[in-house]
Amino acid sequence: MSTNGYPPTAVTPGFFQTLQGEYARPRHRYWLHALLLLLTLVSTTVVGSGLARSFAESRPFDFDADLAGYTRLWHDPASILDGLPFSLTLLFILMAHEMGHYLAARYYRVNATLPFFLPAPTLIGTFGAFIRIRSAILSKRALFDIGIAGPLAGFAALLLPLMVGVSLSKVVPGIGRQGELVFGTPLFLHAFEWLLFPGTATSDLYLHPVARAAWVGLLATALNLLPIGQLDGGHILYSFVGERSKILSRVFVASLAALGAVQLFTSVYKVGYMWLLWAVVLLFIGMRHPTIVDPSPLGRTRGWLGLAALIIFLLSFTLAPIRTAGL
């Protein structure tokens, strides 16, 4: 989620209503939103089809081999329909997250677009989704509510798919140590695995594609809740500490870069480039915050919600989401 637009330094009575009313009716390019959503459905279904085939055959997911799904799509579109459980689950989670932001923005009469989905031939078939904030967010309370609404909605949306997906998973001894890539297990997913497959090692549990979509949802939640700049976690942090968040954001970016460097240059996890790249991107394009005109305190309820966001972040975060097998 991005914000732009700075309010004037002098605030007159009725300024909030005038400025926000000016943006009360955003113009939507519905055709573009629909097209991007459709293309993302296709790209994630191709990936989901590869995941479904790998799961059915109890073999590790081979991303390079399963890119052939785009060829199958061209010659026989129906051949990828087994990827729909993954793609529909993932899009449902991403949509819930972005609509949480959008509806909160509409509540405060902040001009926001509908979600833009980003199709891409990646490991998950997408670069995610975002909404664009096109008018100023004038109060800490509005900034907090808009920022936290997405992670809360997305996390709530992934609970049932995670439970169902883990229950549909199966035990395949050593599957986690096979293939080129190994996926990390956040604490929340590990808890469900322990409840439904007690005594089974994580490396022996083969996640169903629906559970893998929920895993992506957890990763997206953790990334968005990083307390940095324009991320949802950055908005939440700014709501609590104001201008001090600029210094804290840089501290967290440096910590993220340090984590990536340690992982990249040691024999533990050779995936530090992910955190290093994320740190560089955030440092250059995600640090700026608009000035808040109404600094009214958030209150006790929002304080508890902020604590809930921190807990969700810790449950969703994993030090190495994807690493090379054998390391």
N, C-alpha and C positions, 0 to 999 in steps of 0.2 A: 504494500500500500504506500503511495507517495502523497505528500502534501505539498502544495505550493500556494503562493499568494500571501502577502503580508498586509495586515491591517494598518491603517494610519496611526500616527502616534497620538492624535487627539481623538477622544471617544466622546461622542455626544449622546444624549438620551435617544433611545430607539435605534442606535447604530447597529446593534446585533441583529435586530429584526430586519432592518433595511438591507444590510449586506447579505444576510442569509436568504432573505426573501427574493433577492435578486437572482439567486441560483436555485430557487425551489423547484424549477422544472428543467432538469437536465435533458439535453438532446441525446438520444441514443441512436447509434447506428446498428439497429437490430440485425441487419443482414450480416454485418461483420462479426458480431457476437455469435450468431448462429453458425456461420461458416467455420469460425475457429473452433467452436465446440464440436461440430461434426468432424472436422479434420483430426481433432484430438481424440475423439471417439475411435476413429479409424486407427490412428497410430498406437493408441494404448491397447486396442483389441488385437492388433498384430503381435505386440509384445505378450499380451495375455494368452494368445494362442500358443506361442512358444512355451510359455510357462505351463500351460495345461498339458501340452504334449510331453514335456519333460517330466511333469509330475506323474502322468499316467504310466510312463515307462520307467519311473524311479531312477532317472538319470539326472545329473547336474544340469542346470540351465546353461545353455551355450548361446550367448548373445549373438556371436558372429554367425553361427549356423542358423539361428532362428530369425535372422534378418531376411532369410529366404521367404518369410511370411509375406513380405511385400510382393514377391513374385507370385506366390500362391494367390494373393489378393487380386492381382491383375488377371490371372487366368481362371480363378475359381473363387469368387468372393465368399461363397458359403463356407469355404474351408477354414476360415478364421473365426467362425461363430463361437467356437469353444473358448475363445478369449474374452467373451462378453462378461462372465462373472468377475474377472479381474478389472476390466475397463470400466464397467458400470459402477462397481464398488469404489474404485479410485475417483472417478468423476463425481460421484455422490459426495465423497468426503471433501474433495477440493471445492465443490460447489457450496457445500454447507459452510465451509470456512469463509469463502468470499462473500456469500450472501449475509453472513453474520456482520461483516464490515458494512456491506451495502445498506442493510436495513437499519443499522445503528446510525449510519450517516443520514439516511432519509429521516429518521426520527428527529435529528438535530437540524434538519433542513440544510445539510451540507451537500453541495453538488458533487455527486459521485457517479461514475459510470457503472454499468453492469459488468460482470466479470469478463475479462479477456482470457481465454485459454490459449496455451502455447503448445501446439503439436511439434514433436521433434523425434527423430529416430534415436532415442536414448535408451538406457536400460529400463526405463519405466514408460517410455513412449511420449513423454511430455516434459516441458520445462516448468510446469505448474500453471498457475493462474494468478491474476491480479485485478484489482480495481484501481481506477485512477481518481484521486481526489482533486477536484478542479476549483475549489474555493477554500477560503481560510477556515481553519478550525480555531475558534476564538476562546475556548475555555478549557481548563485542565480536565474538567469532568467530561466534556464532549470528547476530547482527545483520548482519555482513558477508556471511555465506553466504546468508542469506535475501534480503538486498538485491541482491546481484549475480547470483543465480541467474536472476531474471527477464530482465534485459537479455541475459545470455549465451544463454539458451535462445531468446529471441525473435530475436536476431541470427542464431543458427545456423539457425533455422527459415526466415528470409527469404533465405538465400543461394541456394538452388536456384530458388525462384520468381523472384528477381531475374535470375539468369542466363537462365532460360527466357523470362521476360517480355521482357527486352531483345532476345533473339534473335528473338522474334516481332514486335518493333516494326518500323516502316518509316520510310523517308525521305519526308517531305512538306515541300518547301521553304517556309520561312517560317512553319510551323505554330505555332512557339513565340511568334510575335509577333502571332498572330491571337486573336480571342476577348477576353473581358473579363478573364480571369485568366491569369497565368503562374506556373507552378510552379518553385520553385528546384531546383537539382541538387546534392545533397550529393556530397562527394568520392568516396565509395564507388560511387555510381551512375555518376558521371562516368567512373570507371575502367572499368567494364563497358561503357559506351557507346564509349569509346576502343578497347577490345579488339575489340568485335564490329562497330563501325562506324567504323573508322579514317578520319580526315580529315573526318568529318561533323560539322557544327556542331550543338551541342545544340539550337539553335532550329529545326533542320531535322529533328529526330528525333521521331517521334510514338510515344510509349510505349504498348505494348499494355496492356490493363486488368490483366493479371497483374503486369506491371512496376509499374503504378501502385499496386497493392496492396502490393507490396514497398516502394515509395516511402513509403507511409503507415507501414509497419513501421519504416523508418529514422527517420521523423519521431517516431514514438512512442518509439523507443529513445533518441533524442537528448533529448527532453523529460524522460523518466524519469531520465536520467543527469545532468541538471543538478545540481550539487553543493549542493542547497538543501533544508533541513528534512526533510520527510517523503517526499520523492522518493527513488527508489532511490539516486541519486547522493549525496543527503544522508545516507542511512544508511551508505554506503560511506565518505564523508568523516568522519562521526562515529566510525566504527570505528577510523580512523587517528589522529585528533587529539582525540577526546573533546569536552569542553565548549567548546574553542576553535572548534568547528564552528558554534556559535551566532553568533559574530561573523562568521565567514567566510560563512555563509549569507546574512546581511544585506548583506554586501559584494556577493555575487553577485546578490542580488535587486536591489540598487541598479544594478548593471551592466546587468542585463536591462532595467530600467526606462529607463536612459539609452540603451540601444540602441534601444528602442522609440520614445523621444522623438525621437532623431535621425532615424529612419526616417519618423516621422509628420510632422515639421515641416520636412523637406527635400524636394527634388524628386526624390530618388533612389528611395526606396521608400515608398509611401503605405500601409504595412501595419503601422505601429508599434503600432496598437491591440492587435494580437495579443500582442506581448511586454509591453506595458503592462498589459493585462488579466491575463496570466499572472503578472506580478510582483505585482500587487495581491492576487490570489487566494492566492499562496504566502505573502505577507507576513502575511495575516490568519488563514489556516487551516492553513498547512503548516510552521510554524517550530518547533513544540514537539517536544522529544525526551525520552523517559523516561530515568531514571538507570540506568546499567549497574552491576550488582553485581559481576560478574566481569570485571576489566579485563585479563585475560591478554593478552599481546601476540599479534598476528595471525600472525607468522611470515613467513618468506621467500616461501613459496608464495602466500599471500594477497597479499603485496606485489606479486608479479608479476601476479596476477589483477587487482589494483587498477590497475596500469599498463595491462593489456589493456582494462579498462573505459574508461580515459581515451582510449585510441586509438580504441576503438569510438565513443565520443562525438564525437571530432573527425572521424571518417569519416562520421558520420551527420548532423552538425549543418549547417545552412545558415542564413545570416544572414536571408534573406527566403524562408521556405518558400512563401508565396503572395503575389503582388503584382499590382497592377493593370497590365494590358497598356499598353505605350506609355510606361512610366515608367522 
